[in-house]
Amino acid sequence: MKFLKDFIVIAFSVFIVVKVLNKMKKKAEDPKNKEVSTPKNIELMNKPMNF
């Protein structure tokens, strides 16, 4: 019985962590959202290169 209780607690914790990470990732990828700034190295990679 203890095994089942431990499994449920760990599974729920992992579920919450993944849900929060996905929410943060989605917020960071939204170009209209100015709340999260894009790191400079990613901005440079998105610019077209003119040789």
MILOZA-224027 format. One record per residue: z, x, y of N, C-alpha, C in turn. Coordinates in steps of 0.001 Angstrom, whole numbers, plus 500000, padded with zeros to 6 digits. Layout:
# residues N
[[Z; X; Y]; [Z; X; Y]; [Z; X; Y]]
...
This chain:
# residues 51
[[500000; 500821; 498805]; [500000; 500000; 500000]; [500000; 500867; 501262]]
[[500729; 501972; 501213]; [500773; 502870; 502367]; [499391; 503447; 502649]]
[[498646; 503732; 501582]; [497290; 504260; 501748]; [496416; 503280; 502520]]
[[496502; 502011; 502196]; [495702; 500986; 502869]; [496084; 500883; 504345]]
[[497375; 500929; 504622]; [497844; 500863; 505999]; [497344; 502071; 506794]]
[[497456; 503267; 506220]; [496976; 504483; 506882]; [495466; 504420; 507124]]
[[494729; 503950; 506128]; [493277; 503848; 506262]; [492887; 502904; 507403]]
[[493547; 501772; 507498]; [493224; 500791; 508540]; [493525; 501370; 509919]]
[[494644; 502055; 510067]; [495008; 502642; 511357]; [493998; 503713; 511753]]
[[493622; 504575; 510831]; [492664; 505646; 511131]; [491284; 505064; 511422]]
[[490843; 504089; 510641]; [489536; 503468; 510865]; [489479; 502789; 512227]]
[[490529; 502102; 512606]; [490573; 501437; 513909]; [490548; 502466; 515036]]
[[491273; 503556; 514862]; [491294; 504614; 515882]; [489915; 505233; 516058]]
[[489249; 505530; 514970]; [487903; 506112; 515042]; [486947; 505122; 515699]]
[[487059; 503847; 515367]; [486212; 502823; 515962]; [486384; 502785; 517481]]
[[487619; 502826; 517958]; [487885; 502784; 519402]; [487327; 504032; 520078]]
[[487514; 505201; 519479]; [487008; 506449; 520070]; [485490; 506415; 520176]]
[[484808; 505988; 519138]; [483345; 505919; 519158]; [482876; 504912; 520200]]
[[483561; 503791; 520309]; [483188; 502766; 521284]; [483328; 503307; 522710]]
[[484411; 504019; 522998]; [484621; 504579; 524334]; [483571; 505657; 524628]]
[[483281; 506516; 523650]; [482278; 507560; 523864]; [480896; 506955; 524130]]
[[480534; 505912; 523398]; [479243; 505267; 523632]; [479180; 504629; 525012]]
[[480288; 504040; 525462]; [480328; 503434; 526793]; [480157; 504513; 527866]]
[[480822; 505649; 527683]; [480706; 506745; 528644]; [479285; 507318; 528648]]
[[478686; 507434; 527469]; [477326; 507960; 527366]; [476339; 507026; 528054]]
[[476485; 505734; 527826]; [475590; 504756; 528440]; [475736; 504775; 529961]]
[[476967; 504910; 530448]; [477219; 504946; 531888]; [476607; 506214; 532492]]
[[476669; 507328; 531780]; [476134; 508589; 532279]; [474605; 508586; 532290]]
[[473989; 507834; 531388]; [472525; 507805; 531307]; [471897; 506804; 532265]]
[[472687; 505954; 532890]; [472166; 504936; 533798]; [471785; 505593; 535128]]
[[470488; 505646; 535464]; [470074; 506320; 536706]; [470510; 505584; 537970]]
[[470786; 504297; 537890]; [471197; 503529; 539063]; [472677; 503704; 539373]]
[[473432; 504197; 538390]; [474878; 504354; 538572]; [475163; 505675; 539274]]
[[475643; 505600; 540502]; [475938; 506805; 541280]; [477365; 507287; 541039]]
[[478136; 506536; 540265]; [479524; 506904; 539993]; [479602; 508179; 539146]]
[[478660; 508347; 538230]; [478649; 509510; 537344]; [477530; 510426; 537804]]
[[477867; 511642; 538190]; [476839; 512568; 538661]; [476216; 513306; 537486]]
[[474936; 513576; 537597]; [474214; 514301; 536561]; [474416; 515797; 536769]]
[[474755; 516530; 535715]; [474911; 517983; 535869]; [473620; 518634; 536347]]
[[473744; 519744; 537088]; [472587; 520414; 537693]; [471594; 520895; 536644]]
[[472070; 521397; 535494]; [471127; 521902; 534494]; [470259; 520780; 533924]]
[[470789; 519567; 533836]; [469981; 518442; 533350]; [469010; 517993; 534440]]
[[469439; 518016; 535702]; [468533; 517661; 536801]; [467350; 518618; 536839]]
[[467604; 519896; 536639]; [466523; 520875; 536656]; [465569; 520672; 535492]]
[[466084; 520265; 534344]; [465217; 520042; 533188]; [464337; 518815; 533389]]
[[464772; 517853; 534186]; [464006; 516621; 534393]; [462923; 516770; 535448]]
[[462990; 517829; 536272]; [461989; 518025; 537308]; [460716; 518610; 536701]]
[[459543; 518178; 537181]; [458307; 518778; 536681]; [458199; 520228; 537128]]
[[457666; 521052; 536246]; [457531; 522478; 536569]; [456147; 522740; 537122]]
[[456087; 523340; 538283]; [454821; 523701; 538917]; [454651; 525217; 538844]]
[[453653; 525641; 538092]; [453391; 527074; 537954]; [452257; 527484; 538827]]
